[in-house]
């Protein structure tokens, strides 16, 4: 117990460090996902003291910790980031971003079965998500933050609905005084989980309906999310590299540029896309579109520079 107390006291002195670590990762995720036109809520946190104390005490029953360094090596979620997707169908794009932007040590997919005695036999899958154990890349950090690249971060990716349900389940199941709930309580949680899965299906249908409207609409794109959706689907259908994720790039800048020069619609963009290399892995599609437009009309350079600083 003395070792655990020593660890907790040491963590107290470092909690601001883990908060900064998680915040740095979250900022990178939020800005990149926004640029790529992926709708998500990104949150971050350092492990709470009460939660950490409980976790270490439980794990100490099985692990013969000999030093606080061993505890730090064993607890990998001191800095946590969560990406809650508006549309579950964006998981593949987010996975591609995570694996290319960070150094990923480990990936774990859920659901997992309840492991405690008397577990309720679920009718539904339970929590569905993907957890990454990763590190920041040194080249993405300022000189003052280079040391953060040595630290492990836990990144959780799931839908907004699934994360909301998981919060309720976690607080009830894993923080209950007895360690497990009644069968009725588990049944209600299971029922709610079924509603979340139905909600995810509805969100996927909504995303498909939105994409169908965008791809057939002659009106201007409302925002860079719609532009990104169109470019992603167009590349998926037209590219010969159907087994890989499209390399789209900065749709936020592209959207403002196209809007300013009056090419912000599917009919106006299609002729430009015909001259782009959709299989290119060295240059993002958004930049290819800009280059083609500027090559044909250098007078638009001013509009492009304005879009870059918008």
C-alpha positions as CSV (number, residue, x, y, z in Angstrom):
1,X,0.0,0.0,0.0
2,X,2.9,2.3,0.7
3,X,4.1,1.9,-2.9
4,X,0.7,2.8,-4.3
5,X,0.6,5.9,-2.1
6,X,4.0,6.8,-3.3
7,X,2.9,6.4,-6.9
8,X,-0.2,8.5,-6.4
9,X,1.8,11.3,-4.8
10,X,4.2,11.2,-7.7
11,X,1.4,11.2,-10.2
12,X,-0.2,14.3,-8.5
13,X,3.0,16.2,-9.2
14,X,2.8,15.2,-12.9
15,X,-0.9,15.4,-13.6
16,X,-0.5,18.8,-15.4
17,X,2.1,17.1,-17.7
18,X,-0.4,14.3,-18.7
19,X,-3.1,16.9,-19.2
20,X,-0.8,18.8,-21.6
21,X,0.1,15.6,-23.3
22,X,-3.5,14.7,-23.9
23,X,-4.4,18.2,-25.0
24,X,-1.6,18.3,-27.5
25,X,-2.8,15.0,-29.1
26,X,-6.4,16.2,-29.0
27,X,-5.5,19.4,-30.8
28,X,-3.7,17.5,-33.5
29,X,-6.8,15.2,-34.0
30,X,-9.3,18.0,-34.0
31,X,-7.5,20.2,-36.5
32,X,-6.7,17.3,-38.8
33,X,-10.2,15.8,-38.8
34,X,-11.7,19.3,-39.4
35,X,-9.4,19.9,-42.3
36,X,-10.4,16.6,-43.8
37,X,-14.1,17.3,-43.4
38,X,-14.8,14.6,-40.8
39,X,-17.4,15.5,-38.2
40,X,-16.4,14.5,-34.7
41,X,-16.2,15.7,-31.1
42,X,-12.7,15.4,-29.7
43,X,-12.2,15.5,-25.9
44,X,-9.2,14.8,-23.7
45,X,-8.3,14.2,-20.1
46,X,-5.6,13.2,-17.6
47,X,-6.5,10.2,-15.4
48,X,-8.5,11.3,-12.4
49,X,-6.9,10.6,-9.0
50,X,-9.9,8.6,-7.6
51,X,-10.2,6.5,-10.8
52,X,-6.4,5.9,-10.9
53,X,-6.2,4.9,-7.3
54,X,-9.0,2.4,-7.7
55,X,-7.4,1.0,-10.8
56,X,-3.9,0.6,-9.3
57,X,-5.3,-1.0,-6.2
58,X,-7.3,-3.6,-8.2
59,X,-4.3,-4.4,-10.5
60,X,-1.9,-4.6,-7.6
61,X,-3.9,-7.7,-6.4
62,X,-2.6,-9.6,-9.5
63,X,0.7,-7.7,-10.2
64,X,3.6,-7.7,-7.7
65,X,4.6,-4.1,-8.3
66,X,8.2,-3.5,-7.1
67,X,8.5,0.2,-8.0
68,X,6.5,3.2,-9.1
69,X,8.2,2.8,-12.5
70,X,6.6,-0.6,-12.9
71,X,3.2,1.0,-12.2
72,X,3.8,3.7,-14.8
73,X,4.7,1.1,-17.4
74,X,1.5,-0.9,-16.5
75,X,-1.0,1.9,-16.6
76,X,-1.2,3.1,-20.2
77,X,-4.2,5.5,-20.0
78,X,-2.8,8.3,-17.9
79,X,-3.3,10.6,-20.9
80,X,-6.5,9.9,-22.8
81,X,-8.2,11.3,-25.9
82,X,-11.6,10.4,-27.3
83,X,-12.9,10.9,-30.9
84,X,-16.7,10.7,-30.9
85,X,-17.8,10.4,-34.6
86,X,-21.1,11.9,-35.8
87,X,-21.2,9.2,-38.5
88,X,-20.0,5.6,-37.7
89,X,-19.2,5.2,-41.4
90,X,-16.2,7.5,-41.0
91,X,-14.3,4.9,-38.9
92,X,-12.1,3.8,-41.8
93,X,-11.0,7.3,-42.7
94,X,-10.2,8.1,-39.0
95,X,-8.3,4.8,-38.7
96,X,-6.2,5.8,-41.7
97,X,-5.5,9.3,-40.2
98,X,-4.5,7.8,-36.8
99,X,-2.2,5.2,-38.3
100,X,-0.5,7.7,-40.6
101,X,-0.3,10.7,-38.2
102,X,0.8,8.9,-35.0
103,X,3.2,6.1,-34.0
104,X,0.8,3.4,-33.1
105,X,2.0,0.7,-30.6
106,X,-1.2,-1.3,-30.2
107,X,-4.8,-1.5,-31.4
108,X,-7.7,-3.1,-29.5
109,X,-11.1,-3.6,-30.9
110,X,-14.3,-3.9,-28.9
111,X,-16.8,-5.4,-27.9
112,X,-15.5,-7.6,-25.1
113,X,-17.5,-9.8,-22.9
114,X,-18.1,-9.0,-19.2
115,X,-15.7,-11.0,-17.2
116,X,-17.1,-10.8,-13.7
117,X,-19.2,-13.6,-12.1
118,X,-22.9,-13.7,-12.8
119,X,-22.5,-11.6,-16.0
120,X,-25.7,-10.8,-17.8
121,X,-26.0,-12.6,-21.2
122,X,-26.2,-9.7,-23.6
123,X,-28.5,-9.7,-26.6
124,X,-26.5,-6.9,-28.2
125,X,-22.8,-6.3,-28.8
126,X,-22.2,-3.9,-26.0
127,X,-19.6,-1.1,-26.5
128,X,-18.2,-0.9,-30.0
129,X,-15.1,1.0,-30.6
130,X,-11.4,1.0,-31.4
131,X,-8.7,1.9,-28.8
132,X,-5.2,2.9,-29.9
133,X,-2.1,3.0,-27.8
134,X,0.1,5.5,-29.5
135,X,2.8,8.2,-29.4
136,X,3.1,11.6,-30.9
137,X,5.6,12.0,-33.8
138,X,8.5,14.3,-32.9
139,X,8.2,16.2,-36.2
140,X,4.7,17.3,-35.3
141,X,5.8,18.9,-32.0
142,X,7.4,22.2,-31.2
143,X,11.0,22.2,-29.8
144,X,9.7,22.7,-26.2
145,X,7.3,19.7,-26.6
146,X,9.7,17.2,-28.2
147,X,9.8,15.2,-25.0
148,X,6.1,14.4,-25.3
149,X,7.0,11.9,-28.1
150,X,8.3,9.5,-25.5
151,X,4.9,9.2,-23.7
152,X,2.0,6.8,-24.4
153,X,-1.5,8.1,-25.0
154,X,-4.7,6.1,-25.2
155,X,-7.0,7.2,-28.0
156,X,-10.6,5.9,-28.2
157,X,-12.6,6.1,-31.4
158,X,-16.4,5.4,-31.5
159,X,-19.7,7.0,-32.4
160,X,-21.2,9.8,-30.3
161,X,-24.0,7.4,-29.3
162,X,-21.7,4.6,-28.3
163,X,-19.5,6.8,-26.2
164,X,-22.5,8.2,-24.4
165,X,-23.8,4.7,-23.6
166,X,-20.3,3.5,-22.5
167,X,-20.1,6.4,-20.0
168,X,-23.3,5.3,-18.4
169,X,-22.4,1.6,-18.3
170,X,-18.9,2.3,-17.0
171,X,-20.1,4.5,-14.1
172,X,-22.8,2.0,-13.1
173,X,-21.0,-1.3,-13.7
174,X,-17.3,-0.7,-12.9
175,X,-17.9,1.8,-10.1
176,X,-20.7,0.0,-8.3
177,X,-19.8,-1.0,-4.7
178,X,-20.3,-4.7,-5.3
179,X,-18.6,-4.9,-8.7
180,X,-21.7,-5.9,-10.5
181,X,-25.4,-5.0,-10.9
182,X,-28.7,-6.8,-10.7
183,X,-30.0,-8.8,-13.7
184,X,-32.7,-6.1,-14.2
185,X,-30.1,-3.3,-14.4
186,X,-28.0,-5.3,-16.9
187,X,-31.1,-5.9,-18.9
188,X,-32.0,-2.2,-19.1
189,X,-28.4,-1.4,-20.1
190,X,-28.6,-4.0,-22.7
191,X,-31.9,-2.6,-24.0
192,X,-30.3,0.9,-24.2
193,X,-27.3,-0.6,-26.0
194,X,-29.7,-2.0,-28.6
195,X,-31.2,1.5,-29.1
196,X,-27.6,2.8,-29.6
197,X,-26.9,0.2,-32.3
198,X,-30.2,1.1,-34.0
199,X,-29.2,4.8,-33.7
200,X,-25.9,4.0,-35.4
201,X,-27.8,2.4,-38.3
202,X,-29.9,5.5,-38.6
203,X,-26.8,7.7,-38.6
204,X,-25.3,5.6,-41.4
205,X,-28.5,5.9,-43.4
206,X,-28.5,9.6,-42.8
207,X,-24.9,9.9,-44.0
208,X,-25.8,7.9,-47.1
209,X,-28.8,10.2,-47.8
210,X,-26.6,13.3,-47.3
211,X,-24.0,11.9,-49.7
212,X,-26.7,11.0,-52.3
213,X,-28.0,14.6,-52.1
214,X,-24.6,16.1,-52.4
215,X,-23.6,13.9,-55.4
216,X,-26.7,14.8,-57.4
217,X,-27.2,18.4,-56.3
218,X,-26.4,21.3,-58.6
219,X,-26.4,23.8,-55.8
220,X,-23.1,25.0,-54.2
221,X,-21.6,23.0,-51.4
222,X,-22.8,24.4,-48.0
223,X,-19.5,23.8,-46.2
224,X,-16.2,21.9,-46.5
225,X,-17.8,18.8,-44.9
226,X,-20.0,18.4,-48.0
227,X,-17.1,19.1,-50.3
228,X,-15.0,16.5,-48.5
229,X,-17.8,13.9,-48.7
230,X,-18.2,14.4,-52.4
231,X,-14.5,14.2,-53.1
232,X,-14.1,11.1,-51.0
233,X,-17.0,9.2,-52.7
234,X,-15.9,10.3,-56.1
235,X,-12.4,9.1,-55.5
236,X,-13.6,5.8,-54.1
237,X,-15.7,5.1,-57.2
238,X,-13.3,6.4,-59.9
239,X,-9.9,5.3,-58.4
240,X,-8.2,2.1,-59.5
241,X,-6.8,1.8,-55.9
242,X,-10.1,0.8,-54.3
243,X,-8.3,-1.1,-51.5
244,X,-6.8,2.1,-50.0
245,X,-8.1,5.2,-48.4
246,X,-8.4,8.3,-50.7
247,X,-5.8,11.0,-50.1
248,X,-8.0,14.1,-50.0
249,X,-6.1,16.7,-48.0
250,X,-7.1,20.2,-46.9
251,X,-10.8,20.5,-48.0
252,X,-11.3,23.5,-45.7
253,X,-8.9,25.7,-47.7
254,X,-10.2,24.2,-51.0
255,X,-13.8,25.0,-50.1
256,X,-13.0,28.7,-49.4
257,X,-11.0,28.9,-52.6
258,X,-13.7,27.3,-54.8
259,X,-16.4,29.5,-53.2
260,X,-14.5,32.7,-53.9
261,X,-14.0,31.8,-57.7
262,X,-17.4,30.4,-58.3
263,X,-16.5,26.7,-58.8
264,X,-18.1,25.5,-55.5
265,X,-20.5,22.9,-56.9
266,X,-20.5,19.4,-58.4
267,X,-21.1,20.5,-62.0
268,X,-18.3,23.1,-61.8
269,X,-15.8,20.7,-60.2
270,X,-16.3,17.7,-62.4
271,X,-14.2,19.0,-65.3
272,X,-11.3,19.8,-63.0
273,X,-11.4,16.3,-61.4
274,X,-11.1,14.7,-64.8
275,X,-7.6,16.0,-65.1
276,X,-6.5,14.9,-61.6
277,X,-4.7,11.7,-60.7
278,X,-7.0,10.0,-58.3
279,X,-4.5,7.2,-57.6
280,X,-1.7,9.6,-56.6
281,X,-0.2,9.0,-53.1
282,X,2.3,11.9,-53.2
283,X,0.0,14.8,-53.5
284,X,-3.5,15.2,-52.0
285,X,-6.5,15.6,-54.3
286,X,-7.4,19.0,-52.8
287,X,-4.0,20.4,-53.8
288,X,-4.2,18.8,-57.3
289,X,-7.5,20.6,-57.9
290,X,-5.9,23.9,-56.8
291,X,-2.9,23.4,-59.1
292,X,-5.1,22.5,-62.1
293,X,-7.2,25.6,-61.6
294,X,-4.2,27.9,-61.1
295,X,-2.5,26.5,-64.2
296,X,-5.5,27.4,-66.3
297,X,-6.0,30.8,-64.7
298,X,-3.1,32.3,-62.8
299,X,-5.3,35.3,-61.9
300,X,-6.8,33.1,-59.1
301,X,-3.6,33.1,-57.1
302,X,-4.8,36.0,-55.0
303,X,-8.0,34.2,-54.2
304,X,-6.1,31.0,-53.2
305,X,-3.7,33.0,-50.9
306,X,-6.8,34.5,-49.2
307,X,-8.3,31.1,-48.7
308,X,-5.1,29.8,-47.1
309,X,-5.3,32.5,-44.4
310,X,-9.1,32.4,-43.8
